[in-house]
Amino acid sequence: MFNKKKGGNKKILALDETEDTKKISVSKKRKLNLSDVEVKESTPQVKKLVDLDDFDVAKYTNDPLITSSNNIEFLKHILRKQKTLKSSIDKPLTDVDKTIVNILTSVKDYLPKDDKLHITLTYAQSLDSRIGYRFKKTPISHIETKQMTHFLRYHHDGIVVGYNTFIEDNPNLNFKYYENTMSYFIKNDNRKIVPIVLDPKLKIKEHIKNHKNINLKTNYESGIGAKSIFVCLESQYKKTEESWMDVLAVPDNLYYNIPELLKYISEKQPLIKSFMIEGGASIINKMIEHNNENNFIDTTIITIAPIYLGNEGVLVTPAIKTKNTLGNVEWVKGTNDTVLLSKK
């Protein structure tokens, strides 16, 4: 159905003449912009932009597009969102990578935009609203949405988890770069996001005595992670001699008020303006409960996996008495997971 033609420095995707369809031209090794897609009429010197809404692609969606995007529907989707792909369009995307780029394209509209305080709540859950099992790592997300999580991390200054999550998961809380997909949006600049652990009673002091294998420590000492911040109650503060972590004491009357807590952390750590809260369940529940009163969460991103975890799973169920409806909602479908995007 498609004929690949070459002319000068351009690749031209042409449809058979009998199909009465316009040709699409995409320049080689250039950023993908709306202006790069043109319709060539029978008069050679006349050019005009493609009207994407008038471009009928239904009968071609099962055929490969001879560009890196592989699929006309995907190309059309990217063009409609007016996103510029920053790497060469000559390298073909796999079907999985194509889906990931599609997800990241949507996520870009929900990222922190400026230097103001920005709060993002994000987590992955099962169909029965559970985020894992106690003291056991529970894979929930598909590789596509795992990459989305790292993409989100890149655009935030700090990643927040509770002490229980720190103990149970021994998390890395760092950024991993996936070149095939992320190169369309960002460069690999070895960005380091600050891990922030909410540890009100500063239990980390005792934990260190009995545990040597702490990923946050290893990442910092090997140069792939930032220095961690453990946030405790002012009444529980103890000085630490550990080089890989700092301790931030917060006034007791502010600590359990999540909006005020995050604001206080940002005031004491001016370089941290955007927070990405990843869990666990008690913090997620408290976030939602406080948001029902204060509407302080700027972005909510929830990955929903097609699994059930059952009664033994840790449940996300905020103690609210009135309906809390998210606004500006968009749903993005992956191969297995579905992602809910919302912003205030």
Contacts in CASP RR format, 6 or more apart in sequence:
PFRMAT RR
TARGET T0000
AUTHOR 0000-0000-0000
METHOD contacts of the structure
MODEL  1
MFNKKKGGNKKILALDETEDTKKISVSKKRKLNLSDVEVKESTPQVKKLV
DLDDFDVAKYTNDPLITSSNNIEFLKHILRKQKTLKSSIDKPLTDVDKTI
VNILTSVKDYLPKDDKLHITLTYAQSLDSRIGYRFKKTPISHIETKQMTH
FLRYHHDGIVVGYNTFIEDNPNLNFKYYENTMSYFIKNDNRKIVPIVLDP
KLKIKEHIKNHKNINLKTNYESGIGAKSIFVCLESQYKKTEESWMDVLAV
PDNLYYNIPELLKYISEKQPLIKSFMIEGGASIINKMIEHNNENNFIDTT
IITIAPIYLGNEGVLVTPAIKTKNTLGNVEWVKGTNDTVLLSKK
1 15 0 8 1.000
1 16 0 8 1.000
1 19 0 8 1.000
1 60 0 8 1.000
1 63 0 8 1.000
2 13 0 8 1.000
2 14 0 8 1.000
2 15 0 8 1.000
2 63 0 8 1.000
2 64 0 8 1.000
2 65 0 8 1.000
2 66 0 8 1.000
3 14 0 8 1.000
3 15 0 8 1.000
3 16 0 8 1.000
4 11 0 8 1.000
4 12 0 8 1.000
4 13 0 8 1.000
4 14 0 8 1.000
4 66 0 8 1.000
5 11 0 8 1.000
5 12 0 8 1.000
5 14 0 8 1.000
6 12 0 8 1.000
9 27 0 8 1.000
9 28 0 8 1.000
10 25 0 8 1.000
10 26 0 8 1.000
10 27 0 8 1.000
10 28 0 8 1.000
11 25 0 8 1.000
11 26 0 8 1.000
11 28 0 8 1.000
11 66 0 8 1.000
11 67 0 8 1.000
12 23 0 8 1.000
12 24 0 8 1.000
12 25 0 8 1.000
12 26 0 8 1.000
13 23 0 8 1.000
13 24 0 8 1.000
13 25 0 8 1.000
13 26 0 8 1.000
13 65 0 8 1.000
13 66 0 8 1.000
13 67 0 8 1.000
14 23 0 8 1.000
15 21 0 8 1.000
15 22 0 8 1.000
15 23 0 8 1.000
15 60 0 8 1.000
21 56 0 8 1.000
22 39 0 8 1.000
22 40 0 8 1.000
22 41 0 8 1.000
22 50 0 8 1.000
22 55 0 8 1.000
23 39 0 8 1.000
23 40 0 8 1.000
24 37 0 8 1.000
24 38 0 8 1.000
24 39 0 8 1.000
24 50 0 8 1.000
25 36 0 8 1.000
25 37 0 8 1.000
25 38 0 8 1.000
25 40 0 8 1.000
26 32 0 8 1.000
26 36 0 8 1.000
26 37 0 8 1.000
26 67 0 8 1.000
26 89 0 8 1.000
27 36 0 8 1.000
28 89 0 8 1.000
28 90 0 8 1.000
29 88 0 8 1.000
29 89 0 8 1.000
29 90 0 8 1.000
30 36 0 8 1.000
30 89 0 8 1.000
31 84 0 8 1.000
31 85 0 8 1.000
31 86 0 8 1.000
31 89 0 8 1.000
32 78 0 8 1.000
32 79 0 8 1.000
32 84 0 8 1.000
32 85 0 8 1.000
32 89 0 8 1.000
33 84 0 8 1.000
34 49 0 8 1.000
34 79 0 8 1.000
34 82 0 8 1.000
35 49 0 8 1.000
37 49 0 8 1.000
37 50 0 8 1.000
37 79 0 8 1.000
38 47 0 8 1.000
38 48 0 8 1.000
38 49 0 8 1.000
38 50 0 8 1.000
39 47 0 8 1.000
39 48 0 8 1.000
39 49 0 8 1.000
39 50 0 8 1.000
40 47 0 8 1.000
41 47 0 8 1.000
41 48 0 8 1.000
50 79 0 8 1.000
52 76 0 8 1.000
52 79 0 8 1.000
52 80 0 8 1.000
55 76 0 8 1.000
57 72 0 8 1.000
57 73 0 8 1.000
57 76 0 8 1.000
60 72 0 8 1.000
61 71 0 8 1.000
61 72 0 8 1.000
61 73 0 8 1.000
63 72 0 8 1.000
64 70 0 8 1.000
64 71 0 8 1.000
65 71 0 8 1.000
65 72 0 8 1.000
65 75 0 8 1.000
67 75 0 8 1.000
67 89 0 8 1.000
68 88 0 8 1.000
68 89 0 8 1.000
68 90 0 8 1.000
68 91 0 8 1.000
68 92 0 8 1.000
68 93 0 8 1.000
69 75 0 8 1.000
69 78 0 8 1.000
69 89 0 8 1.000
69 93 0 8 1.000
69 98 0 8 1.000
70 92 0 8 1.000
70 93 0 8 1.000
70 95 0 8 1.000
70 98 0 8 1.000
71 98 0 8 1.000
74 98 0 8 1.000
74 102 0 8 1.000
77 102 0 8 1.000
77 105 0 8 1.000
78 85 0 8 1.000
78 101 0 8 1.000
78 102 0 8 1.000
78 105 0 8 1.000
81 105 0 8 1.000
81 106 0 8 1.000
83 105 0 8 1.000
83 108 0 8 1.000
85 184 0 8 1.000
85 185 0 8 1.000
86 183 0 8 1.000
86 184 0 8 1.000
86 185 0 8 1.000
86 186 0 8 1.000
86 187 0 8 1.000
87 183 0 8 1.000
87 184 0 8 1.000
93 101 0 8 1.000
93 180 0 8 1.000
93 181 0 8 1.000
94 180 0 8 1.000
96 143 0 8 1.000
96 144 0 8 1.000
96 335 0 8 1.000
97 180 0 8 1.000
97 181 0 8 1.000
99 144 0 8 1.000
99 334 0 8 1.000
99 335 0 8 1.000
100 144 0 8 1.000
100 147 0 8 1.000
100 148 0 8 1.000
100 178 0 8 1.000
100 181 0 8 1.000
101 181 0 8 1.000
101 184 0 8 1.000
102 332 0 8 1.000
102 334 0 8 1.000
103 144 0 8 1.000
103 145 0 8 1.000
103 147 0 8 1.000
103 148 0 8 1.000
103 332 0 8 1.000
103 334 0 8 1.000
103 339 0 8 1.000
104 147 0 8 1.000
104 148 0 8 1.000
104 151 0 8 1.000
104 181 0 8 1.000
104 182 0 8 1.000
104 184 0 8 1.000
104 185 0 8 1.000
106 330 0 8 1.000
106 332 0 8 1.000
106 339 0 8 1.000
106 341 0 8 1.000
107 148 0 8 1.000
107 151 0 8 1.000
107 152 0 8 1.000
107 301 0 8 1.000
107 332 0 8 1.000
107 339 0 8 1.000
107 341 0 8 1.000
108 185 0 8 1.000
109 330 0 8 1.000
109 341 0 8 1.000
109 343 0 8 1.000
110 120 0 8 1.000
110 299 0 8 1.000
110 301 0 8 1.000
110 341 0 8 1.000
110 342 0 8 1.000
110 343 0 8 1.000
111 152 0 8 1.000
111 155 0 8 1.000
111 299 0 8 1.000
112 118 0 8 1.000
112 120 0 8 1.000
112 155 0 8 1.000
112 156 0 8 1.000
112 273 0 8 1.000
112 274 0 8 1.000
112 298 0 8 1.000
115 273 0 8 1.000
116 273 0 8 1.000
117 262 0 8 1.000
117 263 0 8 1.000
117 266 0 8 1.000
117 273 0 8 1.000
117 274 0 8 1.000
117 275 0 8 1.000
118 156 0 8 1.000
118 273 0 8 1.000
118 274 0 8 1.000
118 275 0 8 1.000
118 298 0 8 1.000
118 299 0 8 1.000
119 259 0 8 1.000
119 262 0 8 1.000
119 274 0 8 1.000
119 275 0 8 1.000
119 277 0 8 1.000
119 296 0 8 1.000
119 297 0 8 1.000
119 298 0 8 1.000
119 299 0 8 1.000
120 152 0 8 1.000
120 156 0 8 1.000
120 274 0 8 1.000
120 275 0 8 1.000
120 276 0 8 1.000
120 277 0 8 1.000
120 297 0 8 1.000
120 298 0 8 1.000
120 299 0 8 1.000
120 300 0 8 1.000
120 301 0 8 1.000
121 277 0 8 1.000
121 284 0 8 1.000
121 287 0 8 1.000
121 288 0 8 1.000
121 291 0 8 1.000
121 297 0 8 1.000
121 299 0 8 1.000
121 300 0 8 1.000
121 301 0 8 1.000
122 149 0 8 1.000
122 152 0 8 1.000
122 276 0 8 1.000
122 277 0 8 1.000
122 278 0 8 1.000
122 299 0 8 1.000
122 300 0 8 1.000
122 301 0 8 1.000
122 302 0 8 1.000
122 303 0 8 1.000
123 131 0 8 1.000
123 278 0 8 1.000
123 279 0 8 1.000
123 280 0 8 1.000
123 284 0 8 1.000
123 302 0 8 1.000
123 303 0 8 1.000
123 316 0 8 1.000
124 131 0 8 1.000
124 140 0 8 1.000
124 141 0 8 1.000
124 145 0 8 1.000
124 302 0 8 1.000
124 303 0 8 1.000
124 304 0 8 1.000
124 305 0 8 1.000
124 337 0 8 1.000
125 131 0 8 1.000
125 140 0 8 1.000
125 302 0 8 1.000
125 303 0 8 1.000
125 304 0 8 1.000
125 305 0 8 1.000
125 316 0 8 1.000
126 132 0 8 1.000
126 140 0 8 1.000
126 304 0 8 1.000
126 305 0 8 1.000
126 307 0 8 1.000
126 308 0 8 1.000
126 309 0 8 1.000
126 310 0 8 1.000
127 304 0 8 1.000
127 305 0 8 1.000
127 306 0 8 1.000
127 307 0 8 1.000
127 308 0 8 1.000
128 308 0 8 1.000
128 309 0 8 1.000
128 310 0 8 1.000
128 315 0 8 1.000
129 315 0 8 1.000
129 316 0 8 1.000
129 317 0 8 1.000
130 309 0 8 1.000
130 310 0 8 1.000
130 313 0 8 1.000
130 314 0 8 1.000
130 315 0 8 1.000
130 316 0 8 1.000
131 138 0 8 1.000
131 140 0 8 1.000
131 279 0 8 1.000
131 280 0 8 1.000
131 281 0 8 1.000
131 284 0 8 1.000
131 313 0 8 1.000
131 314 0 8 1.000
131 316 0 8 1.000
132 138 0 8 1.000
132 140 0 8 1.000
132 309 0 8 1.000
132 313 0 8 1.000
132 314 0 8 1.000
133 309 0 8 1.000
133 312 0 8 1.000
133 313 0 8 1.000
133 314 0 8 1.000
134 168 0 8 1.000
134 312 0 8 1.000
134 313 0 8 1.000
134 314 0 8 1.000
135 168 0 8 1.000
136 168 0 8 1.000
137 169 0 8 1.000
138 309 0 8 1.000
138 313 0 8 1.000
140 303 0 8 1.000
140 305 0 8 1.000
140 307 0 8 1.000
141 149 0 8 1.000
141 303 0 8 1.000
141 305 0 8 1.000
141 337 0 8 1.000
142 305 0 8 1.000
142 334 0 8 1.000
142 335 0 8 1.000
142 336 0 8 1.000
142 337 0 8 1.000
144 334 0 8 1.000
144 335 0 8 1.000
144 336 0 8 1.000
144 337 0 8 1.000
145 303 0 8 1.000
145 334 0 8 1.000
145 337 0 8 1.000
145 339 0 8 1.000
147 178 0 8 1.000
147 181 0 8 1.000
147 182 0 8 1.000
148 301 0 8 1.000
148 303 0 8 1.000
148 339 0 8 1.000
149 278 0 8 1.000
149 303 0 8 1.000
150 175 0 8 1.000
150 176 0 8 1.000
150 177 0 8 1.000
150 178 0 8 1.000
150 182 0 8 1.000
151 182 0 8 1.000
151 185 0 8 1.000
151 186 0 8 1.000
152 276 0 8 1.000
152 301 0 8 1.000
153 159 0 8 1.000
153 174 0 8 1.000
153 175 0 8 1.000
153 193 0 8 1.000
153 276 0 8 1.000
154 175 0 8 1.000
154 182 0 8 1.000
154 186 0 8 1.000
154 191 0 8 1.000
154 193 0 8 1.000
155 274 0 8 1.000
156 193 0 8 1.000
156 274 0 8 1.000
156 275 0 8 1.000
156 276 0 8 1.000
157 193 0 8 1.000
157 194 0 8 1.000
157 271 0 8 1.000
157 272 0 8 1.000
157 273 0 8 1.000
157 274 0 8 1.000
157 275 0 8 1.000
158 193 0 8 1.000
158 194 0 8 1.000
158 195 0 8 1.000
158 196 0 8 1.000
158 272 0 8 1.000
158 274 0 8 1.000
158 275 0 8 1.000
158 276 0 8 1.000
159 173 0 8 1.000
159 193 0 8 1.000
159 194 0 8 1.000
159 195 0 8 1.000
159 196 0 8 1.000
159 275 0 8 1.000
159 276 0 8 1.000
159 278 0 8 1.000
160 196 0 8 1.000
160 197 0 8 1.000
160 198 0 8 1.000
160 262 0 8 1.000
160 275 0 8 1.000
160 276 0 8 1.000
160 277 0 8 1.000
160 278 0 8 1.000
160 279 0 8 1.000
160 283 0 8 1.000
161 171 0 8 1.000
161 173 0 8 1.000
161 195 0 8 1.000
161 196 0 8 1.000
161 197 0 8 1.000
161 198 0 8 1.000
161 277 0 8 1.000
161 278 0 8 1.000
161 279 0 8 1.000
161 280 0 8 1.000
161 283 0 8 1.000
162 197 0 8 1.000
162 198 0 8 1.000
162 199 0 8 1.000
162 279 0 8 1.000
162 280 0 8 1.000
162 282 0 8 1.000
162 283 0 8 1.000
163 197 0 8 1.000
163 198 0 8 1.000
163 199 0 8 1.000
163 200 0 8 1.000
163 203 0 8 1.000
163 204 0 8 1.000
164 280 0 8 1.000
164 282 0 8 1.000
165 171 0 8 1.000
165 278 0 8 1.000
165 279 0 8 1.000
165 280 0 8 1.000
165 283 0 8 1.000
166 197 0 8 1.000
166 199 0 8 1.000
166 204 0 8 1.000
166 216 0 8 1.000
167 207 0 8 1.000
170 213 0 8 1.000
170 214 0 8 1.000
170 215 0 8 1.000
171 195 0 8 1.000
171 215 0 8 1.000
171 216 0 8 1.000
172 215 0 8 1.000
172 216 0 8 1.000
172 219 0 8 1.000
173 193 0 8 1.000
173 195 0 8 1.000
173 215 0 8 1.000
173 216 0 8 1.000
173 219 0 8 1.000
173 228 0 8 1.000
173 278 0 8 1.000
174 192 0 8 1.000
174 193 0 8 1.000
174 195 0 8 1.000
174 219 0 8 1.000
174 224 0 8 1.000
174 225 0 8 1.000
174 226 0 8 1.000
175 191 0 8 1.000
175 192 0 8 1.000
175 193 0 8 1.000
177 188 0 8 1.000
179 188 0 8 1.000
182 188 0 8 1.000
190 224 0 8 1.000
192 224 0 8 1.000
192 225 0 8 1.000
192 226 0 8 1.000
193 226 0 8 1.000
193 276 0 8 1.000
194 226 0 8 1.000
194 227 0 8 1.000
194 228 0 8 1.000
194 229 0 8 1.000
194 269 0 8 1.000
194 272 0 8 1.000
195 216 0 8 1.000
195 225 0 8 1.000
195 226 0 8 1.000
195 228 0 8 1.000
195 229 0 8 1.000
196 228 0 8 1.000
196 229 0 8 1.000
196 231 0 8 1.000
196 265 0 8 1.000
196 272 0 8 1.000
196 275 0 8 1.000
197 204 0 8 1.000
197 216 0 8 1.000
197 228 0 8 1.000
197 229 0 8 1.000
197 230 0 8 1.000
197 231 0 8 1.000
198 231 0 8 1.000
198 261 0 8 1.000
198 283 0 8 1.000
199 230 0 8 1.000
199 231 0 8 1.000
199 232 0 8 1.000
200 231 0 8 1.000
200 232 0 8 1.000
200 233 0 8 1.000
200 236 0 8 1.000
200 255 0 8 1.000
201 232 0 8 1.000
201 233 0 8 1.000
201 236 0 8 1.000
202 230 0 8 1.000
202 232 0 8 1.000
202 233 0 8 1.000
202 236 0 8 1.000
202 237 0 8 1.000
202 238 0 8 1.000
202 247 0 8 1.000
204 230 0 8 1.000
204 245 0 8 1.000
205 238 0 8 1.000
205 240 0 8 1.000
207 214 0 8 1.000
208 214 0 8 1.000
208 242 0 8 1.000
216 225 0 8 1.000
216 228 0 8 1.000
216 244 0 8 1.000
216 245 0 8 1.000
217 228 0 8 1.000
217 242 0 8 1.000
217 244 0 8 1.000
217 245 0 8 1.000
219 225 0 8 1.000
220 226 0 8 1.000
220 227 0 8 1.000
220 228 0 8 1.000
220 243 0 8 1.000
220 244 0 8 1.000
220 245 0 8 1.000
221 243 0 8 1.000
221 244 0 8 1.000
227 243 0 8 1.000
227 244 0 8 1.000
227 245 0 8 1.000
227 246 0 8 1.000
228 244 0 8 1.000
228 245 0 8 1.000
228 246 0 8 1.000
229 245 0 8 1.000
229 246 0 8 1.000
229 247 0 8 1.000
229 248 0 8 1.000
229 265 0 8 1.000
229 269 0 8 1.000
230 240 0 8 1.000
230 245 0 8 1.000
230 246 0 8 1.000
230 247 0 8 1.000
230 248 0 8 1.000
231 247 0 8 1.000
231 248 0 8 1.000
231 250 0 8 1.000
231 261 0 8 1.000
231 265 0 8 1.000
232 247 0 8 1.000
232 248 0 8 1.000
232 249 0 8 1.000
232 250 0 8 1.000
233 249 0 8 1.000
233 250 0 8 1.000
233 252 0 8 1.000
233 255 0 8 1.000
234 249 0 8 1.000
234 250 0 8 1.000
234 251 0 8 1.000
234 252 0 8 1.000
234 255 0 8 1.000
235 252 0 8 1.000
236 249 0 8 1.000
237 247 0 8 1.000
237 249 0 8 1.000
238 247 0 8 1.000
239 247 0 8 1.000
240 246 0 8 1.000
240 247 0 8 1.000
248 265 0 8 1.000
248 268 0 8 1.000
248 269 0 8 1.000
250 261 0 8 1.000
250 264 0 8 1.000
250 265 0 8 1.000
251 264 0 8 1.000
254 260 0 8 1.000
254 261 0 8 1.000
254 264 0 8 1.000
255 261 0 8 1.000
256 286 0 8 1.000
257 290 0 8 1.000
258 283 0 8 1.000
258 286 0 8 1.000
258 287 0 8 1.000
258 290 0 8 1.000
258 296 0 8 1.000
259 290 0 8 1.000
259 294 0 8 1.000
259 296 0 8 1.000
262 275 0 8 1.000
265 272 0 8 1.000
265 275 0 8 1.000
266 272 0 8 1.000
266 273 0 8 1.000
266 275 0 8 1.000
277 283 0 8 1.000
277 284 0 8 1.000
277 287 0 8 1.000
280 314 0 8 1.000
281 314 0 8 1.000
281 315 0 8 1.000
281 316 0 8 1.000
284 316 0 8 1.000
284 318 0 8 1.000
285 316 0 8 1.000
285 317 0 8 1.000
285 318 0 8 1.000
285 319 0 8 1.000
286 318 0 8 1.000
287 297 0 8 1.000
288 316 0 8 1.000
288 318 0 8 1.000
288 320 0 8 1.000
288 324 0 8 1.000
289 318 0 8 1.000
289 319 0 8 1.000
289 320 0 8 1.000
290 296 0 8 1.000
291 297 0 8 1.000
291 324 0 8 1.000
292 318 0 8 1.000
292 320 0 8 1.000
292 322 0 8 1.000
292 324 0 8 1.000
295 344 0 8 1.000
297 344 0 8 1.000
298 343 0 8 1.000
298 344 0 8 1.000
299 341 0 8 1.000
299 342 0 8 1.000
299 343 0 8 1.000
299 344 0 8 1.000
300 326 0 8 1.000
300 340 0 8 1.000
300 341 0 8 1.000
300 342 0 8 1.000
300 343 0 8 1.000
301 339 0 8 1.000
301 340 0 8 1.000
301 341 0 8 1.000
301 342 0 8 1.000
302 339 0 8 1.000
302 340 0 8 1.000
303 337 0 8 1.000
303 338 0 8 1.000
303 339 0 8 1.000
303 340 0 8 1.000
304 337 0 8 1.000
304 338 0 8 1.000
304 339 0 8 1.000
304 340 0 8 1.000
305 336 0 8 1.000
305 337 0 8 1.000
306 336 0 8 1.000
306 337 0 8 1.000
318 324 0 8 1.000
326 340 0 8 1.000
326 342 0 8 1.000
327 342 0 8 1.000
327 343 0 8 1.000
327 344 0 8 1.000
328 342 0 8 1.000
328 343 0 8 1.000
328 344 0 8 1.000
329 340 0 8 1.000
329 341 0 8 1.000
329 342 0 8 1.000
330 340 0 8 1.000
330 341 0 8 1.000
330 342 0 8 1.000
331 338 0 8 1.000
331 339 0 8 1.000
331 340 0 8 1.000
331 341 0 8 1.000
332 338 0 8 1.000
332 339 0 8 1.000
332 341 0 8 1.000
333 339 0 8 1.000
END
